[in-house]
């Protein structure tokens, strides 16, 4: 699935606020949809989080483990980073309205989208 289609599917998730596809190898946003956030800044910043967790896992000797996702819980929003494991260093950054969406459903849909993502 191409980036534009993946973003369309992300934004179709109930409660979606914004989404981007990010290449953590360089911190660049490959595509984005949504409003209310500086997605370019958020994508670059979340790249730092992604790399920090990978470094921690390496230092703990968790070499056989993969990150399923990251969840950052805010007062009114949930921020999810969903790696596309078939694409080295690429992840989906997704923002969900806590009052309009369901975390479990969003995670399941994002995992499916990420697994089909192509560059």
Beta strands, then each sheet from edge to edge (+ up, - down):
strand 1: 16-23
strand 2: 28-34
strand 3: 70-73
strand 4: 77-83
strand 5: 90-97
sheet 1: 2+ 1- 5+ 4- 3+
end
